[in-house]
Amino acid sequence: MNAPVRLDAGTLGRLPPVVLVPDYDRSQVVPGMIHVGVGGFHRAHQAVYLDDLLHFPGSESWGYCGIGLLEQDTGMRDALHRQDCLYTVLERAGHGTTARVVGSIVDYLYAPDDREQPLARLASPDCRIVSLTITEGGYYLNDATGAFNDAHPDIVHDLAHPQEPRCSFGFIVAALDRRRRAGIAPFTVVSCDNLQHNGDIARRQLLAFAARRDRALHDWIEQEVAFPNSMVDRIVPATTQEHRDVLAREFGVDDAWPVATEPFRQWVIEDRFCNGRPAWERVGAQMTNDVTPYEKAKMRLLNGGHQALCYVGRLMGLEYAHEAIGHLSIRRLVQGLMRDEVAPLLQSPPGIDLGAYQHMLLERFANPTIRDQLARIGTDGSARIPKFILPSIAEQLQRDGPIDALCFTVAAWFHYLAGRDDRGRPLTVTDAMSDRLVVAARQPDPAARALLDMNDLIDASLARAPRFRNRVTSFLGEFRESGARATLERFLTTRTLA
């Protein structure tokens, strides 16, 4: 067996024919878009759409330049620089695995090394779109109140040192200020994070930041910059050594940081840009005037379903999403939550049947080949539960509708935060609020007041709602007394979840 070929621009022609490679001239691609937060999801989603588009002549002005802002982005910097920003996407399904090299990222800048270089690139006329995957927590948003968190250390620093920013907001606003002063048209800001109305949220939060820095700059951004909403969907587990080994063994490619994903992908984008855009519709993206029904269905059903299977699965000792959804009782929980408590709140997106969509989600969750980690899905529950679960509870309370499976999910998360599974094994809680959450979850108070009364986690009006509070408290008591498995079985026997 031949040794795997180390991936870089000079070795593309030596890769096995089974590996798809870019057949466009990457030297002619100009980075007209800058992406902040280059991780697995961006590389498996937006960068793949653009890689498809770059095979069409006339798209050369829309390459990506990635920017890493965090100290932990050194690994991505080193991998991409070693490989001339090339990387491999493994699409894995039950019928087989395919590999393709993606070439749409043509440069990567690591801001902690040199903050001026990404600022200059953002301020350049070549940059016409800035896209973001900075996680739900990267918008400095109080999830319970919707207020801008101007006390966050990142914001405090960047307001005090506007030419030495650390966070995405500081870089974007500083670059927009340079463009305004130089008479250069602004770029469009495209959020690709799992937030309903993500463009509206990005706009509101950036304007709040800009207002604290310079009122004239705030007014210019408000009038000139576009913030289209978008909905993104593709399940992308964290890259593991297994993915590297599969790529080397089955495809003969040595890639420092490949990305594995499912075959399915979807991107729905509001067609509202201030400085041009790529023709994404040529490669399957849906351009629309209203993203709302798509994003609400995806966030409440897919992301909400993920939360439902994740915490109870981890408490029962499971590791992967396909194991959790393959457990009959967890599958019944997720099915009932989707069908009875979430779907009745949704408007069917154009061309989508919600019943068929739910079935498709269950099948995607069950894909055993991508090995999606429950630990990944359960990261930052303090940002995800308020966005994916609590809004459905609030809407059902308004209509006096069913909330039991949703409240069961909240209680499972609360019990998970205590950091032990059913067998007493430690669970790692990865969350921006983990210090407070873990302490609160370990309080012996049977009413769980320390968690339910966190006003930056749960809206006060929802936290006071007796039916919500009583159901969560009751389920949490059962988790503590009997464990997750017994609590789930008892829940299913007393409720009509098919």
RAHU-V519617 format. One line per field, one symbol per residue. ss: DSSP state (@ for helix, = for strand, . for the rest). phi: phi as a letter, one per 30 degrees, with the letter a starting at -180 (. if undefined). burial: I if it has 16 or more other C-alpha atoms within 10 Angstrom, else O. A space follows every 10 residues. Layout:
BEGIN
ss=???
phi=???
burial=???
END
This chain:
BEGIN
ss=....==..@@ @@@@.....= .....@@@.. ..====...@ @@@@.@@@@@ @@@......@ @@.=====.. @@@@@@@@@@ @@....==== ===..===== ==..====== @@@.@@@@@@ @@@.....== ==...@@@@. =......=.. ..@@@@@@@@ .......@@@ @@@@@@@@@@ @@.....=== =......@@@ @@@@@@@@@@ @@@.@@@@@@ @@@@.....= ===....... @@@@@@@@@@ @.==....== =....===== .........@ @@@..===.. .@@@@@@@@@ @@@@@@@@@@ @@@@@....= @@@@@@.@@@ @@@@@@@@@@ @@@@@..... ...@@@@@@@ @@@@@..... ..=@@@@... @@@@@@@@.@ @@@@@@@@.. ...@@@@@@@ @@@@@@@..= .....=.... ...@@@@@@@ @.......@@ @@.......@ @@@..@@@@@ @@@@@@@@@@ @@.@@@@@@@ @@@@....
phi=.ddedddadd cedcdeddcd bdccdddcdc ddbcccjdbd dedcbedded eddddcejcd dbdcccbccc edddddeddd ddchidaccc cbbddkbbbb cccddcabcc dedadddddd ddddeddcbc cbbcieddch cdddcidddd cdeddedddd bdcbdccedd dddddddddd dcicedcdcc dccdbdhddd dedddddddd ddcadddedd dedcccbddb bcaadbdddb dedddddddc biccbdbdbc adddabbcbd dbbcbiadde ddbjdccbcb dedddddddd cddddedddd ddddddjdcb dddddddedd ededededdc ccedcccdde ibcddddddd ddddeddddd hddddddddh edccedcccd ddddddddch cdbddddedd dddededdib deciddcdcc adceeddddd dcddeddhdd ddcddccbee dddddedddd dddddddded dciddddddd eddcbccd
burial=OOOIIIIIOO OIOOIOOOII IIOIOIOOII IIIIIIIIII IIIIIIIIII IIIIOOOOII IIIIIIIIIO OOIOOIIOII IIIIIIIIII IIIOOOIIII IIIIIIIIII IIOOIOOIIO IIIIOIIIII IIIIIIIOII IIIIOOOIII OOOIIOIIIO OOOIIIIIII IIIIIIIIII OOOOIIIIII IIIIIIIIII IIIIIIIIII OOIOOOIIOI IIOOIIIIII IIIIIIIIIO OOIIOOIIOO IIIIIIIIII IIOOIOIIII IIIIIOIIII OOOOIIIOOI IIOIIIIIII IIIIIIIIII IIIIIIIIII IIIIIIOOII IIIIIIIIII IIIOIOOIIO OOOIOOIIOO IIOIIIIIII IIIIIIIIII IIIIIIIIII IIIIOIIOOO OIIIIIIIII IIIIIIIIII IIOOOOIOII IOOIOOIIOI IIOOOOIIOI IIOIOIIIIO OIIOOOIIIO IIIIIIIIII OOIIIOIIOO IIOOOOIO
END
